[in-house]
């Protein structure tokens, strides 16, 4: 008897495979001390350079609590990825700024992600990828719409 394929199992299996592959490449490139959340925050700060970003913006962007963000920011500052700087218009506020180390880590991570994306999508036609992304968006919308429904 042939096993029924399901979207959930397929997505989970692919996610696991991609995560293991990414983790392996990260170790090979010496980026394994960078946590996923640190990487996301570095990316957020990089995309918003030229704009004042505060801890509350990180809380909002990633939907995580104040105490969690405080601990993350302290660790990132200790590791030299970011620094806090006073802003002239409010002495209570400290904006988060990428350091050269943080910027270099972000750029190395982006290069690695681009390399892995290329390997992952190798041999897949552009039209097939567009179909994939269209289907993924429809699946996400279905899950979002049905979230909270308990009837099956």
N, CA and C atoms as an extended XYZ file, in Angstrom:
456
Properties=species:S:1:pos:R:3:atomname:S:1:resname:S:1:resid:I:1 pbc="F F F"
N         0.840       -1.180        0.000 N   UNK     1
C         0.000        0.000        0.000 CA  UNK     1
C         0.884        1.242        0.000 C   UNK     1
N         0.552        2.194       -0.859 N   UNK     2
C         1.316        3.424       -0.991 CA  UNK     2
C         0.924        4.407        0.115 C   UNK     2
N         1.954        5.008        0.759 N   UNK     3
C         1.718        5.969        1.824 CA  UNK     3
C         1.192        7.276        1.238 C   UNK     3
N         0.167        7.834        1.883 N   UNK     4
C        -0.418        9.101        1.438 CA  UNK     4
C         0.543       10.247        1.751 C   UNK     4
N         0.805       11.075        0.746 N   UNK     5
C         1.642       12.257        0.951 CA  UNK     5
C         0.784       13.380        1.494 C   UNK     5
N         1.356       14.118        2.467 N   UNK     6
C         0.639       15.253        3.029 CA  UNK     6
C         1.533       16.494        2.955 C   UNK     6
N         0.882       17.650        2.867 N   UNK     7
C         1.596       18.903        2.797 CA  UNK     7
C         2.395       19.122        4.086 C   UNK     7
N         1.760       18.920        5.229 N   UNK     8
C         2.423       19.156        6.512 CA  UNK     8
C         3.698       18.348        6.664 C   UNK     8
N         3.619       17.065        6.353 N   UNK     9
C         4.798       16.200        6.466 CA  UNK     9
C         5.872       16.621        5.477 C   UNK     9
N         5.477       16.946        4.263 N   UNK    10
C         6.449       17.364        3.250 CA  UNK    10
C         7.149       18.658        3.632 C   UNK    10
N         6.376       19.626        4.135 N   UNK    11
C         6.960       20.911        4.537 CA  UNK    11
C         7.899       20.701        5.721 C   UNK    11
N         7.469       19.917        6.686 N   UNK    12
C         8.297       19.669        7.879 CA  UNK    12
C         9.601       18.948        7.502 C   UNK    12
N         9.515       17.963        6.647 N   UNK    13
C        10.703       17.224        6.214 CA  UNK    13
C        11.672       18.148        5.487 C   UNK    13
N        11.156       18.960        4.572 N   UNK    14
C        12.003       19.909        3.842 CA  UNK    14
C        12.638       20.909        4.807 C   UNK    14
N        11.855       21.410        5.756 N   UNK    15
C        12.377       22.360        6.743 CA  UNK    15
C        13.527       21.726        7.539 C   UNK    15
N        13.346       20.504        7.989 N   UNK    16
C        14.398       19.813        8.736 CA  UNK    16
C        15.658       19.647        7.893 C   UNK    16
N        15.479       19.239        6.651 N   UNK    17
C        16.623       19.037        5.757 CA  UNK    17
C        17.367       20.353        5.520 C   UNK    17
N        16.610       21.414        5.271 N   UNK    18
C        17.227       22.713        5.012 CA  UNK    18
C        17.920       23.248        6.263 C   UNK    18
N        17.321       23.050        7.422 N   UNK    19
C        17.926       23.513        8.662 CA  UNK    19
C        19.253       22.799        8.909 C   UNK    19
N        19.278       21.474        8.724 N   UNK    20
C        20.522       20.711        8.917 CA  UNK    20
C        21.591       21.156        7.930 C   UNK    20
N        21.197       21.373        6.692 N   UNK    21
C        22.136       21.823        5.675 CA  UNK    21
C        22.698       23.193        6.027 C   UNK    21
N        21.826       24.090        6.440 N   UNK    22
C        22.247       25.441        6.814 CA  UNK    22
C        23.181       25.385        8.028 C   UNK    22
N        22.820       24.592        9.035 N   UNK    23
C        23.642       24.476       10.239 CA  UNK    23
C        25.029       23.945        9.900 C   UNK    23
N        25.089       22.994        9.004 N   UNK    24
C        26.376       22.433        8.583 CA  UNK    24
C        27.234       23.492        7.892 C   UNK    24
N        26.631       24.242        6.983 N   UNK    25
C        27.364       25.298        6.272 CA  UNK    25
C        27.804       26.413        7.217 C   UNK    25
N        26.963       26.732        8.172 N   UNK    26
C        27.298       27.763        9.146 CA  UNK    26
C        28.541       27.352        9.931 C   UNK    26
N        28.583       26.079       10.352 N   UNK    27
C        29.763       25.583       11.071 CA  UNK    27
C        31.002       25.640       10.186 C   UNK    27
N        30.860       25.216        8.935 N   UNK    28
C        31.992       25.224        8.002 CA  UNK    28
C        32.557       26.626        7.796 C   UNK    28
N        31.694       27.631        7.828 N   UNK    29
C        32.117       29.015        7.591 CA  UNK    29
C        32.450       29.762        8.890 C   UNK    29
N        32.403       29.056       10.023 N   UNK    30
C        32.758       29.674       11.296 CA  UNK    30
C        31.748       30.664       11.825 C   UNK    30
N        30.498       30.522       11.406 N   UNK    31
C        29.461       31.453       11.851 CA  UNK    31
C        28.547       30.837       12.906 C   UNK    31
N        28.937       29.702       13.479 N   UNK    32
C        28.033       28.965       14.357 CA  UNK    32
C        27.809       29.609       15.720 C   UNK    32
N        28.592       30.624       16.101 N   UNK    33
C        28.311       31.298       17.364 CA  UNK    33
C        27.153       32.290       17.223 C   UNK    33
N        26.758       32.581       16.010 N   UNK    34
C        25.663       33.506       15.742 CA  UNK    34
C        24.341       32.740       15.819 C   UNK    34
N        23.470       33.110       16.770 N   UNK    35
C        22.183       32.430       16.865 CA  UNK    35
C        21.257       32.918       15.747 C   UNK    35
N        20.232       32.170       15.500 N   UNK    36
C        19.256       32.551       14.476 CA  UNK    36
C        18.637       33.911       14.796 C   UNK    36
N        18.253       34.109       16.047 N   UNK    37
C        17.633       35.381       16.430 CA  UNK    37
C        18.627       36.525       16.264 C   UNK    37
N        19.884       36.303       16.630 N   UNK    38
C        20.894       37.350       16.430 CA  UNK    38
C        20.990       37.688       14.945 C   UNK    38
N        20.970       36.667       14.098 N   UNK    39
C        21.029       36.885       12.653 CA  UNK    39
C        19.855       37.696       12.155 C   UNK    39
N        18.655       37.379       12.649 N   UNK    40
C        17.467       38.129       12.236 CA  UNK    40
C        17.564       39.583       12.671 C   UNK    40
N        18.031       39.795       13.889 N   UNK    41
C        18.149       41.163       14.399 CA  UNK    41
C        19.210       41.933       13.626 C   UNK    41
N        20.341       41.297       13.337 N   UNK    42
C        21.365       41.961       12.522 CA  UNK    42
C        20.794       42.342       11.161 C   UNK    42
N        20.016       41.452       10.572 N   UNK    43
C        19.380       41.742        9.285 CA  UNK    43
C        18.409       42.898        9.385 C   UNK    43
N        17.613       42.920       10.448 N   UNK    44
C        16.651       43.999       10.659 CA  UNK    44
C        17.372       45.335       10.811 C   UNK    44
N        18.442       45.333       11.601 N   UNK    45
C        19.211       46.572       11.787 CA  UNK    45
C        19.870       47.001       10.484 C   UNK    45
N        20.365       46.053        9.725 N   UNK    46
C        21.010       46.365        8.451 CA  UNK    46
C        20.011       46.976        7.467 C   UNK    46
N        18.825       46.402        7.394 N   UNK    47
C        17.798       46.907        6.475 CA  UNK    47
C        17.284       48.288        6.893 C   UNK    47
N        17.480       48.632        8.160 N   UNK    48
C        16.968       49.896        8.670 CA  UNK    48
C        18.069       50.878        9.050 C   UNK    48
N        19.264       50.675        8.495 N   UNK    49
C        20.344       51.623        8.782 CA  UNK    49
C        19.916       53.000        8.287 C   UNK    49
N        20.268       54.006        9.030 N   UNK    50
C        19.846       55.357        8.682 CA  UNK    50
C        18.559       55.746        9.395 C   UNK    50
N        17.992       54.797       10.109 N   UNK    51
C        16.772       55.025       10.880 CA  UNK    51
C        17.065       54.638       12.324 C   UNK    51
N        16.558       55.376       13.274 N   UNK    52
C        16.771       55.023       14.680 CA  UNK    52
C        15.913       53.805       15.029 C   UNK    52
N        16.584       52.748       15.478 N   UNK    53
C        15.910       51.518       15.891 CA  UNK    53
C        16.164       51.317       17.375 C   UNK    53
N        15.079       51.063       18.102 N   UNK    54
C        15.160       50.886       19.545 CA  UNK    54
C        14.711       49.482       19.917 C   UNK    54
N        14.946       49.147       21.174 N   UNK    55
C        14.574       47.817       21.652 CA  UNK    55
C        13.095       47.529       21.394 C   UNK    55
N        12.233       48.528       21.575 N   UNK    56
C        10.790       48.315       21.365 CA  UNK    56
C        10.491       47.933       19.910 C   UNK    56
N        11.323       48.404       18.966 N   UNK    57
C        11.135       48.031       17.558 CA  UNK    57
C        11.449       46.554       17.344 C   UNK    57
N        12.461       46.046       18.050 N   UNK    58
C        12.808       44.627       17.964 CA  UNK    58
C        11.673       43.795       18.567 C   UNK    58
N        11.158       44.239       19.704 N   UNK    59
C        10.032       43.553       20.352 CA  UNK    59
C         8.860       43.426       19.383 C   UNK    59
N         8.542       44.530       18.744 N   UNK    60
C         7.407       44.581       17.827 CA  UNK    60
C         7.655       43.757       16.564 C   UNK    60
N         8.810       43.914       15.972 N   UNK    61
C         9.122       43.231       14.711 CA  UNK    61
C         9.090       41.708       14.851 C   UNK    61
N         9.615       41.205       15.968 N   UNK    62
C         9.747       39.756       16.128 CA  UNK    62
C         8.751       39.165       17.121 C   UNK    62
N         7.846       40.020       17.628 N   UNK    63
C         6.802       39.577       18.550 CA  UNK    63
C         7.383       38.813       19.741 C   UNK    63
N         8.376       39.405       20.378 N   UNK    64
C         8.983       38.798       21.562 CA  UNK    64
C         8.952       39.810       22.705 C   UNK    64
N         8.974       39.291       23.920 N   UNK    65
C         8.815       40.126       25.100 CA  UNK    65
C        10.013       41.001       25.416 C   UNK    65
N         9.715       41.983       26.239 N   UNK    66
C        10.710       42.999       26.600 CA  UNK    66
C        11.930       42.378       27.290 C   UNK    66
N        11.703       41.494       28.263 N   UNK    67
C        12.826       40.910       29.002 CA  UNK    67
C        13.678       40.022       28.093 C   UNK    67
N        13.040       39.326       27.171 N   UNK    68
C        13.781       38.491       26.219 CA  UNK    68
C        14.665       39.363       25.340 C   UNK    68
N        14.100       40.434       24.817 N   UNK    69
C        14.869       41.341       23.962 CA  UNK    69
C        16.011       41.975       24.760 C   UNK    69
N        15.745       42.343       25.995 N   UNK    70
C        16.801       42.920       26.836 CA  UNK    70
C        17.984       41.970       26.932 C   UNK    70
N        17.715       40.703       27.199 N   UNK    71
C        18.794       39.708       27.314 CA  UNK    71
C        19.528       39.513       25.988 C   UNK    71
N        18.778       39.469       24.899 N   UNK    72
C        19.383       39.294       23.576 CA  UNK    72
C        20.278       40.480       23.244 C   UNK    72
N        19.773       41.689       23.466 N   UNK    73
C        20.525       42.901       23.151 CA  UNK    73
C        21.796       42.971       24.004 C   UNK    73
N        21.695       42.637       25.285 N   UNK    74
C        22.871       42.641       26.153 CA  UNK    74
C        23.936       41.677       25.633 C   UNK    74
N        23.521       40.486       25.229 N   UNK    75
C        24.468       39.491       24.725 CA  UNK    75
C        25.080       39.938       23.398 C   UNK    75
N        24.249       40.493       22.517 N   UNK    76
C        24.763       40.969       21.229 CA  UNK    76
C        25.744       42.117       21.421 C   UNK    76
N        25.471       42.954       22.414 N   UNK    77
C        26.376       44.059       22.713 CA  UNK    77
C        27.690       43.513       23.289 C   UNK    77
N        27.590       42.539       24.178 N   UNK    78
C        28.778       41.918       24.781 CA  UNK    78
C        29.656       41.254       23.720 C   UNK    78
N        29.012       40.639       22.721 N   UNK    79
C        29.762       39.963       21.651 CA  UNK    79
C        30.297       40.948       20.607 C   UNK    79
N        29.887       42.197       20.714 N   UNK    80
C        30.402       43.214       19.810 CA  UNK    80
C        29.672       43.326       18.484 C   UNK    80
N        28.448       42.794       18.400 N   UNK    81
C        27.666       42.858       17.166 CA  UNK    81
C        26.955       44.199       17.015 C   UNK    81
N        26.539       44.741       18.159 N   UNK    82
C        25.801       46.009       18.166 CA  UNK    82
C        26.323       46.876       19.306 C   UNK    82
N        25.933       48.147       19.260 N   UNK    83
C        26.182       49.042       20.396 CA  UNK    83
C        24.927       49.897       20.575 C   UNK    83
N        24.788       50.393       21.790 N   UNK    84
C        23.677       51.300       22.098 CA  UNK    84
C        24.219       52.721       22.109 C   UNK    84
N        23.497       53.619       21.479 N   UNK    85
C        23.904       55.023       21.425 CA  UNK    85
C        22.749       55.909       21.862 C   UNK    85
N        23.090       56.938       22.612 N   UNK    86
C        22.083       57.922       23.028 CA  UNK    86
C        21.603       58.687       21.798 C   UNK    86
N        20.367       59.139       21.878 N   UNK    87
C        19.824       59.995       20.817 CA  UNK    87
C        19.647       61.397       21.398 C   UNK    87
N        19.875       62.419       20.585 N   UNK    88
C        19.851       63.790       21.110 CA  UNK    88
C        18.473       64.275       21.550 C   UNK    88
N        17.416       63.663       21.041 N   UNK    89
C        16.081       64.174       21.321 CA  UNK    89
C        15.403       63.537       22.535 C   UNK    89
N        16.029       62.511       23.172 N   UNK    90
C        15.438       61.907       24.364 CA  UNK    90
C        16.534       61.160       25.124 C   UNK    90
N        16.927       61.686       26.265 N   UNK    91
C        18.030       61.112       27.043 CA  UNK    91
C        17.720       59.711       27.559 C   UNK    91
N        16.440       59.350       27.610 N   UNK    92
C        16.065       58.009       28.099 CA  UNK    92
C        16.280       56.929       27.060 C   UNK    92
N        16.310       57.299       25.786 N   UNK    93
C        16.366       56.317       24.707 CA  UNK    93
C        17.789       56.040       24.241 C   UNK    93
N        18.038       54.775       23.914 N   UNK    94
C        19.303       54.358       23.311 CA  UNK    94
C        18.962       53.596       22.035 C   UNK    94
N        19.463       54.090       20.919 N   UNK    95
C        19.214       53.388       19.659 CA  UNK    95
C        20.221       52.253       19.515 C   UNK    95
N        19.837       51.240       18.751 N   UNK    96
C        20.705       50.096       18.492 CA  UNK    96
C        21.390       50.304       17.150 C   UNK    96
N        22.709       50.136       17.149 N   UNK    97
C        23.508       50.405       15.959 CA  UNK    97
C        24.410       49.204       15.686 C   UNK    97
N        24.493       48.801       14.424 N   UNK    98
C        25.411       47.731       14.041 CA  UNK    98
C        26.855       48.185       14.207 C   UNK    98
N        27.695       47.288       14.692 N   UNK    99
C        29.139       47.542       14.698 CA  UNK    99
C        29.707       46.985       13.391 C   UNK    99
N        30.975       47.242       13.143 N   UNK   100
C        31.615       46.660       11.955 CA  UNK   100
C        31.575       45.136       12.019 C   UNK   100
N        31.758       44.591       13.218 N   UNK   101
C        31.691       43.132       13.399 CA  UNK   101
C        30.299       42.616       13.057 C   UNK   101
N        29.269       43.290       13.556 N   UNK   102
C        27.890       42.889       13.272 CA  UNK   102
C        27.564       42.985       11.797 C   UNK   102
N        28.026       44.041       11.166 N   UNK   103
C        27.787       44.230        9.732 CA  UNK   103
C        28.478       43.119        8.927 C   UNK   103
N        29.722       42.795        9.293 N   UNK   104
C        30.468       41.750        8.587 CA  UNK   104
C        29.796       40.389        8.761 C   UNK   104
N        29.313       40.102        9.972 N   UNK   105
C        28.596       38.843       10.206 CA  UNK   105
C        27.321       38.774        9.377 C   UNK   105
N        26.607       39.889        9.329 N   UNK   106
C        25.373       39.929        8.536 CA  UNK   106
C        25.681       39.673        7.055 C   UNK   106
N        26.702       40.331        6.533 N   UNK   107
C        27.056       40.155        5.122 CA  UNK   107
C        27.500       38.720        4.829 C   UNK   107
N        28.267       38.125        5.746 N   UNK   108
C        28.695       36.735        5.565 CA  UNK   108
C        27.495       35.791        5.596 C   UNK   108
N        26.557       36.083        6.470 N   UNK   109
C        25.347       35.252        6.568 CA  UNK   109
C        24.511       35.364        5.298 C   UNK   109
N        24.367       36.566        4.772 N   UNK   110
C        23.604       36.767        3.538 CA  UNK   110
C        24.249       36.014        2.383 C   UNK   110
N        25.563       36.072        2.284 N   UNK   111
C        26.268       35.336        1.227 CA  UNK   111
C        26.009       33.843        1.354 C   UNK   111
N        26.051       33.340        2.578 N   UNK   112
C        25.803       31.923        2.814 CA  UNK   112
C        24.366       31.546        2.452 C   UNK   112
N        23.422       32.368        2.833 N   UNK   113
C        22.015       32.106        2.505 CA  UNK   113
C        21.813       32.106        0.989 C   UNK   113
N        22.419       33.075        0.303 N   UNK   114
C        22.304       33.134       -1.158 CA  UNK   114
C        22.899       31.883       -1.813 C   UNK   114
N        24.040       31.438       -1.291 N   UNK   115
C        24.681       30.230       -1.816 CA  UNK   115
C        23.789       29.006       -1.621 C   UNK   115
N        23.230       28.880       -0.416 N   UNK   116
C        22.349       27.740       -0.136 CA  UNK   116
C        21.057       27.802       -0.941 C   UNK   116
N        20.535       29.003       -1.129 N   UNK   117
C        19.321       29.176       -1.944 CA  UNK   117
C        19.588       28.701       -3.370 C   UNK   117
N        20.747       29.055       -3.899 N   UNK   118
C        21.116       28.627       -5.246 CA  UNK   118
C        21.221       27.117       -5.350 C   UNK   118
N        21.837       26.494       -4.351 N   UNK   119
C        21.966       25.028       -4.357 CA  UNK   119
C        20.610       24.357       -4.196 C   UNK   119
N        19.764       24.946       -3.354 N   UNK   120
C        18.445       24.367       -3.093 CA  UNK   120
C        17.539       24.433       -4.320 C   UNK   120
N        17.654       25.502       -5.082 N   UNK   121
C        16.756       25.680       -6.233 CA  UNK   121
C        17.402       25.275       -7.565 C   UNK   121
N        18.588       24.694       -7.502 N   UNK   122
C        19.291       24.279       -8.727 CA  UNK   122
C        18.434       23.315       -9.545 C   UNK   122
N        18.363       23.554      -10.831 N   UNK   123
C        17.630       22.673      -11.739 CA  UNK   123
C        16.124       22.868      -11.740 C   UNK   123
N        15.640       23.835      -11.006 N   UNK   124
C        14.200       24.101      -10.955 CA  UNK   124
C        13.924       25.329      -11.820 C   UNK   124
N        13.037       25.165      -12.764 N   UNK   125
C        12.693       26.262      -13.677 CA  UNK   125
C        12.062       27.425      -12.926 C   UNK   125
N        12.296       28.625      -13.432 N   UNK   126
C        11.763       29.847      -12.815 CA  UNK   126
C        10.241       29.759      -12.666 C   UNK   126
N         9.565       29.242      -13.691 N   UNK   127
C         8.093       29.135      -13.646 CA  UNK   127
C         7.655       28.179      -12.537 C   UNK   127
N         8.416       27.089      -12.348 N   UNK   128
C         8.085       26.135      -11.284 CA  UNK   128
C         8.261       26.771       -9.909 C   UNK   128
N         9.299       27.586       -9.757 N   UNK   129
C         9.500       28.281       -8.485 CA  UNK   129
C         8.370       29.271       -8.229 C   UNK   129
N         7.941       29.974       -9.269 N   UNK   130
C         6.817       30.903       -9.107 CA  UNK   130
C         5.557       30.144       -8.678 C   UNK   130
N         5.315       28.992       -9.269 N   UNK   131
C         4.167       28.165       -8.880 CA  UNK   131
C         4.307       27.737       -7.422 C   UNK   131
N         5.511       27.319       -7.037 N   UNK   132
C         5.781       26.918       -5.660 CA  UNK   132
C         5.427       28.047       -4.693 C   UNK   132
N         5.916       29.261       -4.986 N   UNK   133
C         5.652       30.385       -4.092 CA  UNK   133
C         4.166       30.748       -4.065 C   UNK   133
N         3.500       30.624       -5.184 N   UNK   134
C         2.056       30.883       -5.230 CA  UNK   134
C         1.309       29.888       -4.351 C   UNK   134
N         1.668       28.622       -4.465 N   UNK   135
C         1.019       27.574       -3.666 CA  UNK   135
C         1.319       27.780       -2.181 C   UNK   135
N         2.568       28.096       -1.852 N   UNK   136
C         2.941       28.334       -0.453 CA  UNK   136
C         2.108       29.479        0.128 C   UNK   136
N         1.946       30.559       -0.631 N   UNK   137
C         1.143       31.692       -0.148 CA  UNK   137
C        -0.309       31.278        0.074 C   UNK   137
N        -0.846       30.451       -0.819 N   UNK   138
C        -2.229       29.971       -0.640 CA  UNK   138
C        -2.336       29.079        0.590 C   UNK   138
N        -1.340       28.217        0.809 N   UNK   139
C        -1.342       27.355        1.996 CA  UNK   139
C        -1.277       28.197        3.271 C   UNK   139
N        -0.413       29.208        3.271 N   UNK   140
C        -0.295       30.081        4.442 CA  UNK   140
C        -1.604       30.806        4.713 C   UNK   140
N        -2.242       31.274        3.662 N   UNK   141
C        -3.524       31.969        3.831 CA  UNK   141
C        -4.584       31.010        4.375 C   UNK   141
N        -4.605       29.779        3.868 N   UNK   142
C        -5.557       28.785        4.378 CA  UNK   142
C        -5.328       28.510        5.858 C   UNK   142
N        -4.072       28.356        6.240 N   UNK   143
C        -3.755       28.094        7.642 CA  UNK   143
C        -4.152       29.294        8.497 C   UNK   143
N        -3.850       30.481        8.020 N   UNK   144
C        -4.193       31.706        8.754 CA  UNK   144
C        -5.701       31.833        8.914 C   UNK   144
N        -6.449       31.572        7.849 N   UNK   145
C        -7.897       31.669        7.870 CA  UNK   145
C        -8.503       30.650        8.831 C   UNK   145
N        -7.950       29.448        8.850 N   UNK   146
C        -8.525       28.372        9.644 CA  UNK   146
C        -7.934       28.278       11.052 C   UNK   146
N        -6.983       29.158       11.374 N   UNK   147
C        -6.363       29.149       12.687 CA  UNK   147
C        -7.427       29.367       13.748 C   UNK   147
N        -7.437       28.526       14.731 N   UNK   148
C        -8.407       28.686       15.806 CA  UNK   148
C        -9.650       27.831       15.618 C   UNK   148
N        -9.860       27.327       14.410 N   UNK   149
C       -10.988       26.426       14.209 CA  UNK   149
C       -10.612       25.062       14.761 C   UNK   149
N       -11.506       24.480       15.543 N   UNK   150
C       -11.194       23.190       16.170 CA  UNK   150
C       -11.885       22.018       15.502 C   UNK   150
N       -12.748       22.279       14.536 N   UNK   151
C       -13.430       21.171       13.860 CA  UNK   151
C       -12.595       20.697       12.700 C   UNK   151
N       -12.561       19.406       12.509 N   UNK   152
C       -11.786       18.828       11.413 CA  UNK   152
C       -12.691       18.193       10.388 C   UNK   152
